[in-house]
Amino acid sequence: MSTSTPATSASSPPSSLPLSGRVALVTGVSRRRGIGAALVRRLLADGASVLASGWEPHDVEMPWGLDPGGAAALLRELGAPGPRLDYEAADLERPEAAARLVDATIERFGAIDIVVANHGRSSRQGFESVTVEELDRCWAINARACILLTRRLAERRAPGPGGRLLTFTSGQHIGPMPNEIAYAASKGAVHQMTATLADAVVDRGITVNCINPGPIDTGYTTGAAHERIARRFPAGRWGQPEDVAKLVAWLVSDEAAWVTGQVLDHEGGFRRWAR
């Protein structure tokens, strides 16, 4: 779906929008109910141009499967391909994929300012059943790709204020995730690398922060389990992808220029141990 046509001035958003003139890469965009789709909607609404990326074979492996029409249908709904939105499929398990996505963003829109590393490999293997292959895949996709995206952003973006990189962790630092050890270990690495990555690129005008969004209602749980988790939130509802998008929109804006190297728990008061 990717093209080489740059954004045109006739379709540029009003300069009053907080992200007008900025260019973002958002990974993990594949499903209508997913966090990635909400991020793309919000960044577009705030004036950014966006290259979205996803990897459908991962969704095929998961209980939720593909949306009808897949990522292509979602991106058409969002307006891609268009002057401010395009899509590039990428398997971030491959070492070269991260740099290729940053380069593709620049080729498409002429610049890159923001990377939101929303992608993640879900894994349901416990301590006794986890395989070496699954440990390696979760590390490569969830953790290694974030390091490589950060490095390529620093290499390709001209030094100066306004650079932003966001990653996602998953609450494993708050409580155990007994049936997801490969996932929890890789997300723990993302959490712990935040300060080091932030220090590595801060002199180039790039901030690095990490978000723990808590349980988000993306359709992976239904029925009684869904209701039980909802009751653990003081608001009586799950977190929504739009809740995450609000925080992301602020962190990538100029107003958040003083925030870097932070891991932000954004869980709405979620009570993990409530009965």
Secondary structure, 3 states (H helix, E strand, C coil): CCCCCCCCHHHCCCCCCCCCCCEEEECCCCCCCCHHHHHHHHHHHCCCEEEEEECHHHHHHCCCCCCCCHHHHHHHHHCCCECCEEEEECCCCCCCHHHHHHHHHHHHHCCCCEEECCCCCCCCCCCCCCCHHHHHHHHHHHHHHHHHHHHHHHHHCCCCCCEEEEEECCCCCCCCCCCCHHHHHHHHHHHHHHHHHHHHHHHHCEEEEEEECCCECCCCCCHHHHHHHHCCCCCCCCECHHHHHHHHHHHCCHHHCCCCCCEEECCCCCCCCCC
